[in-house]
Amino acid sequence: MTRKEYNEAVELYADNIYRFVVKHTQNRMLSEDIVQETFAKVWEKHESIEASKAKSYLFTTAYHQMVDTLKKEKRTTSFEGEDVRQDDPLSHLFDVQKTLQEAVNKLPEIQKTVILLRDYEGYNYNEIAEITALNESQVKVYIFRARQTLKNYLKSTELVA
Amino acid sequence: MKKLIHIDNYESFYLDYLEGTLSEEERIAFEEFLAAHPELRVDEELLILDEAPEKLDPLQKLLLKKEDLTFVSGENLDYFAIGRIEQVLSAKEDTLFDTYLAANPEAQKLLAAYRETRLQASVVSYPNKEDLKEKEIRLVPWKLIAGITSAAAVLLLFFQLGLGTGTTEKDPTVMAQHRKLNSNTHSADKKSVELEPATNSIPENNTVVAQRSKPDSNQNPPIHSERDPKQKVKNTEDRILPVQPETDKNLIGEKSPHHPTILPQVKDNKQPVAPTLDEEVNKAPSKDLASNAGGSNMKNPIPIITNTISEKTKTPVDFKTGKATETEKGGFFIKIGKFEVSHKSSKRK
């Protein structure tokens, strides 16, 4: 990947990476640090990365960076200390999406990861498996379980039938 | 049992192992399988089952199966509904589910509920995107730097030489440099040499004066004023006369008669433009080739050049000339460090 291709990748995927991370961590500053660290790591190895695989490589790096950071920060899936709630664009969304985002935040980390990659980025199971270092069957199980949990949460709030 | 657990079916055993539902024999066999395949071990931190039921639900068991389902029922309805929105059902399963949906309105509501679980991508912008980009850094080739440096050095050298041979004697810094350069040629005896101005060759109506000043000429009156009080010099106290190098072995030999520099008349307390030599002085013989070739108002630049080159290159530089006589050949000799060039002309006939 050349410098130009790297900069194009920044232009194309920085927002997606940031959204993926910030939805996870619910912390903008922490997410910005993770994104910055992700791109720094990718730039270090840019010569050995194919431009066509830049997005996948970025998400993989971001995911691992996020897991490491969350372990260090001892942040888990909780609603405590969320600094994006006040000005999060989701606050302007419909009630279902807002409630759904709350439900996503309650999911276990790995389920949250696969569901965000699936819905936001449109990755297939195989691609998600590469990013998260899972196998395809595991990804499928986590997604199905996440859907079930989300549906039950929405039903509990009587937003859906 | 050990042989029954393999790479294609271990997941169902894994889930049962995590739930603790394996028999003792199965548990031992699965642990041996995991020990043989450590890459398949799942980080148990990732398997947070807080929200999950205590037992594996039918949906997950269905997902572990490698065969298509042959019927739709209340137990596997979630599997079909999620499979539909995930678009992972086989064609056969799709057909079965469509048939079931047509006959069961409740199944349609369930499918609609699952459709609501799809997250809609919101626009989130990273605030410092430009900071992530790598800026282009243009490296100047070292050859270009070397070329510019060399050119600057040559220009500086020529500039220095130009100062040494031009009309810069008015500049006190240059005069000081001349004094420094010529200091090597000074000897204690030469300092004590008293110069006699050739006043006889100066016409009476010529107001130009002969001057050989010392570095602190402002404090000491000019030599000629002490030795020749008859010399008429106007405004000598206010005048700042250019400093002439005290001695120059190429110009003035120990036994050669002194030919003082003749300065033009100073008007309105202004510095003289350039020193000139009297005709008689021009006619005076010189031992130096360069001084003869340089014209009447030119100093011998050879010592300045050689000293400057020597200083710049930090290499000893020597340059000598000699006129051909009836007994000896003439020519020149130049030595820069270990490099020597000499040329001898024929004897004078």
Interface residues (C-beta under 8 A of the other chain):
Chain A: R3 Y6 N7 V10 E11 A14 D15 I17 Y18 R19 V22 E32 V35 Q36 F39 W43 T77 P89 L90 L93 V96 Q97 L100 Q101 V104 K106 L107 P108 E109 I110 I115 L116 D119 Y120 Y125 S137 Q138 K140 V141 I143 F144 R145 R147 Q148 T149 L150 K151 L154 K155 L159 V160 A161
Chain B: E11 V42 L46 L47 I48 L49 D50 E51 A52 D57 L59 Q60 L63 L64 D78 Y79 I82 I85 E86 V88 K109 A112 A113 Y114 E116 T117 R118 L119 Q120 A121 S122 V123 V124 S125 Y126 P127 N128 K129 D131 L132 K133 E134 E136
